[in-house]
Amino acid sequence: MWDVKDTLGLNLEWFSGGSETAGQLGAIVNAVAAIRAGLATHVLCFRTVWESTAQTAGRRASVICSGGGWVSPVDGAVRRGLGNQLGGPAGHPPFYEFGTTREQVAGLATTLRAHAALNPKAVLRDPMSVEDYLNARMISDPPCLFDCDSPVDGSTAVIVSAADTAPDLAVDPVRIEAMGSALHGRPYWDQYEQLASMAAHDASEVLWRNTTLTVKDVDIASYMTVFRF
């Protein structure tokens, strides 16, 4: 965050660079809260990842280790949060069985690959069939090779602004109607009451409590935020 501030020559009235946010949309949640509190008018939310570069020398072990956590580039020691300290030695967290088949999971991987093919900058664009997925090398049954992410370098940025500051935009803005960021119970994956819903259950309950919209009014539902166009 400090590098971006210095590079752009920004004089900040408010900033947040903490990692303990409400999931992937945590920066958006924080930005909306800051604007609503009068601490900011426009907020630049960004994220940069450099897994590909980081793994050039040390490969996967340079970024993340088995059981969760990371390897320190300073002394080579393994660092883990409390949850991974408790669950790491036991391997992967336990999962409930709902009768999901590998053929059904293949639908997710093949759909994502088809979407990636539309992006000329995507890392993997070659067509992939259900048969390709099912015949791929097994990693830790049932996840196979195509269930793993591909280390990449990249950045994304979103500007969140107070609604009354952008009345003359060239395109209609995405207006945030309501948000939810609740996390109840113990914050460890293997101790959630419902592993199928995890923290999304608590966040969605708060989201719907903060709006008068109903499901019929929603065009797109995404994790913790309902968008209205």
N, C-alpha and C positions, 0 to 999 in steps of 0.2 A: 504494500500500500504506500509506503513512504517513497519508493522509487517512482511510482505513478504521480504522486503529489509533486515531487521535485521536478520530474520531467515536464509536466504540464504547467508548472509554476502556479499551482493552486493555493489560495489562501482559504483554508477550510473553516467553516463555522461548526461543522460536526463531522465525525468520522467513526467508523467501526471496522476493525480488522480482526475481530475475534473469531476463532474457529468454532466456538460453541454456539451455533445458531440452529434455527429450526429446520434442519435438513437442507436440501439443495436450494430451496427458495428462501433460506434464512436471511440472505442479504436484502432481498426484496421486502421481507417482513420488517426488517430493521429500518429500511429506507422509508417505508410508509409510516411507521411509528414516529420516526424523526420528523417527517414533514407534518404529520398530524399534531405533533407537540410544538411546532414552530421553531424547531432547531435547524431546519434546512428548507430550501425551496426546490432545489434540484439535487438529486443524488445519483452519482455514477456507481453502479454496481458491476463489479467485474470479477472474473476468476481466470487464473492462468495455471495451466498444468504443464509439466515438463518431464513426464515419465519417460518418454523415449530418450531424451538427452541424458537423464539421470541414469538410465540403465545401460548406456553405451559401454562403460567399463565394468561395472559390477553386476550387470544383468539384473534379474528380478530381485536378487538379494540386496541390492543397493537401495531399494525403495521399501519393500515390504517383506516380512518374513512369515513363515508358516505359523498359523495360529493367531494371526493378527498382530499389528505393531509394525515397527520399522527398525532398520539397522542404522545406528548412528555413524555418520561419515567421519566422525572425529576419533572415536575409540573402538568402533566396531561392535559395541555392545547393543543388545536387543532392548528396545524400549517398548513397553506395553502399557495401555491403560488398565484400570482396575478390572474391568470386565474381561479383558483378554488375559490378564494375569490369572483369573480364576478359571476361565473356560479354555484357554489356550492348550494346557497340557492334555485335555481330553479330546482335542481335535476339533472338528467342525461342530457347531452348536446342533442340538437335536432338532429334528423337523417332524411335524405331524404328517401323517400320510392321508391324502385325500383321493387316492386313486388316479392321480394325474399320470398320463403316459408320456413316454419320450416323444411319440408322434405329435402329441399336443404341444409339448414344449418346442418342438421343431418349428411349429408355426410362428413362434416369436422370433427365432433366429432367422428364418427365411424372410420374414416380413421386414425385419430391420435391414437385412442385406439388400432387399429390393429397394428400400428407401435410400440406402447409401449409394446405390447405383445411380441415383438421380443427382448426386452431388459430385462434381468433377474433382473435388479436393478430398474426397473420402479415401481412407487408407485401403479398405477392402471393397471392391466394386464388382468383382466377378460374380456371375449368377450362382446361386446355391439352391439346391433342391432339398426336399425332405430326405431323400436317399443319401445325399452328401452329408447331411447332418447326422443321420443314424449310423453311417459308416465311419464317422470321424473317430479319432483316437480318444479313448476314455481317459478322463483326468482323475475323477473321484466319483465313482458311480453314485448317482446317474449323470452328473455334469460331464460333458465331453469338451473337446477342443473348442467347438463353436459356441460354448456357453461362456468362454473366457473373454475378457476385454482385451483390446489391442493397445499397448502403450503408445501414446501419442503426445505431441506437443501442441498446445492450442490455447486460445483465449476466447472469451465471450464477454460482452458488455451490454448492459441495459441501463437506460436513463429513466429514473423515476422522478416525476415532477408533480407539484401541486396542480390540481385540476384547473384552477383559475389562471394559470400562467401560460397556458398553451391553447388559446381559443382559435388560433388561425393556422393550425398545422395543415400541411398539404394532404395528409391522410388522417383518417379517424384514429385517435389513440386507443389503446387498450385500457379501459377503465377498471380499476380494482374495486369490486363491490364489497367483498368481505374476505377475511383471512382467519385462519386458525393455526395455532402453533403449540397446542397443548401436548404435554407428555406426562401421562399418569403412570403410576406404578414404578417398579424398579427399572432403571435404564439399561438393562442387559438383554440382548436378543434371546438368550436361552431361558429367560425368566418372564417373558411376556405371557399374559394370560391367554392371548390368542395370537399365535405366531403368524397366522394368515393375514391378520390386519395390522399387527404391530402398532407403531405410534400413529399411523394414519387414522386409526379409529378415533383417538382422542382429538386430533387436529380437526377432522371433518365434523365432529360433533360441535366444536366451538364455532367453526365456520358457518354452519347452518344456523346457529343461534344468533349470529351477528348480521343476518340478512333477512329481508322479507321475501326474497325470491324463493321459488320452488324449483323442483327438478325440471319442470316444463319450461322454465325461463332460461335455463342454462344451455349455452352453445358448446362450451368446452369445459371439462372439469380436469384440473391438473394439480394433483398432490394436495397442496394446502390453500390454493387460491381459486376462486371462481371468477372467470372472466366474462364480462358482458360487453357485446359489441354494438 
